[in-house]
Amino acid sequence: MTLKQLKHFRQLSHVTWEALIGDAEVHCVDYTIPGHQRADIGVSVISRKDHAVPGPAVYFMHGGGEIGAGGWGREAGEGS
């Protein structure tokens, strides 16, 4: 992919947060944690609304190559 193609690919698909979650009974909190050389890393914690700690978790890490919006197709500060 070239820089000239990047704008085109970004416009192909913009999945909204609402489309991903739908009517699921979940709560999402976004955090910023320090990464390598103190670079900010955005993380999202998504849990059932009736979740009580402690409990099991699923850890997912995107390997890179993200060309769209922020995580989950949201802009910074969006979420529920």
C-alpha positions in Angstrom: 0.0 0.0 0.0 1.2 3.5 -0.8 0.4 6.8 0.8 -1.7 7.7 -2.2 -3.8 4.6 -1.7 -4.2 5.0 2.1 -7.1 7.6 1.8 -9.0 5.3 -0.5 -8.7 2.2 1.8 -9.7 4.2 4.8 -13.0 5.1 3.1 -13.9 1.5 2.1 -15.2 0.5 5.5 -16.0 2.5 8.6 -17.5 0.2 11.1 -19.3 2.1 13.9 -19.1 1.2 17.6 -22.8 0.7 17.6 -22.7 -1.8 14.7 -20.0 -3.8 16.5 -21.7 -4.0 19.8 -25.4 -3.7 18.8 -27.6 -4.3 21.8 -25.1 -6.4 23.7 -25.2 -5.8 27.5 -21.6 -4.6 27.7 -19.7 -1.8 29.4 -16.5 -0.4 27.7 -13.8 1.7 29.4 -10.9 3.1 27.4 -7.5 3.6 29.1 -4.1 5.0 28.0 -1.1 3.1 29.3 2.6 3.8 28.9 4.3 1.8 26.2 7.8 1.5 24.8 9.8 4.7 25.4 6.7 6.1 27.2 4.6 6.2 24.0 0.8 6.1 24.7 -1.0 2.9 24.0 -4.8 2.9 23.9 -6.5 -0.1 25.5 -10.2 -1.0 25.8 -11.7 -3.1 28.6 -15.0 -4.6 27.6 -17.1 -6.5 30.1 -20.6 -7.7 30.6 -22.7 -5.2 32.5 -23.4 -7.8 35.2 -19.7 -8.8 35.5 -18.3 -9.2 39.0 -14.5 -9.4 39.6 -12.5 -11.5 39.8 -13.2 -13.5 36.6 -11.7 -14.8 33.4 -10.5 -12.6 30.6 -9.6 -12.7 27.0 -6.5 -10.8 25.9 -6.4 -9.6 22.3 -3.6 -7.6 20.7 -3.7 -6.3 17.2 -0.4 -6.9 15.4 -0.3 -3.6 13.5 -1.3 -2.4 10.1 -4.4 -0.5 11.4 -5.2 2.1 8.8 -8.7 3.2 10.0 -9.9 5.1 13.0 -8.9 4.3 16.6 -9.6 0.9 18.2 -13.0 -0.7 17.4 -13.7 1.9 14.7 -14.2 4.6 17.3 -12.7 8.0 17.4 -10.9 9.0 20.7 -13.3 9.6 23.5 -16.3 7.6 22.0 -17.7 4.5 23.7 -20.3 3.5 26.2 
